[in-house]
């Protein structure tokens, strides 16, 4: 289960209080893992309408993983 509170907190901070260009999102796309910038993810997912938050595997800020989905 995705901890939406923590995930929402990270994404909100990235978008509104930090530089969104520093963030990268990895998510499941069928049997493939894709990695895109936060800005690209928001466009692709149509603000989580087509790609739900539950498919996010991890979020990086620069090269540091700041969120990883609990298994």
N, C-alpha and C positions, 0 to 999 in steps of 0.2 A: 504494500500500500504506500502511496506517495504521501509524504508529509507536506501537505499543501501549504501549511502555515510557513514553514521554513523556506520552501521553494518560492512562494509568493513574496516573502520578505527579500530574498536574494534578487529576484527579478525586478522588483520595485526599486530597490536600491540601485541596481545596475542601470535602469532606464532613467530614473529621476534624479539620483544623487551622485552618479559616477559617470564615467565615459563608457557608453554601451559598446564602443568599438573594441574594448579590452576583453569582452566576453565571448566565449565560444560554447555552443551547446552540442552535445552528442545525444542522439536519439535513435530509437529503433524504427526502421522503416521496413516492415515485413521481416525478412531474414537478414537484413543488412543494417549496419550501424553507420549513420551519417553524422558528419561533424560540419556545422555551419556557424557563421557569426550570429550573435543574438539578433541583430537587425534582420538578417536573412530568415532566421527561424520565425520571428514574429510575422514576417510577410508570408512565408510558406504555410504557416499554421493558421493564418488568418486570425491572429490573436487567440490561439488554442481551439479554434473551431474545427479544423481539419486534422490537427495533430494534438492529441490531448497531453496534458502535463504528465500523465502516467507513463508515457513513452520516453520521457527524458531519462537518460542514463546518468549523465553528469554534466556539470557546468564548470568551466574554467574561467578564471580571471587571469589574464596573461598566460602563464604556463602552470599556474597552481589550481588544482581541483578544489573548488570551494563548496561543491555540493555533489554528493553521490547518492543515487537511489539506494535505499535499504533493500536488501535481498530477503 
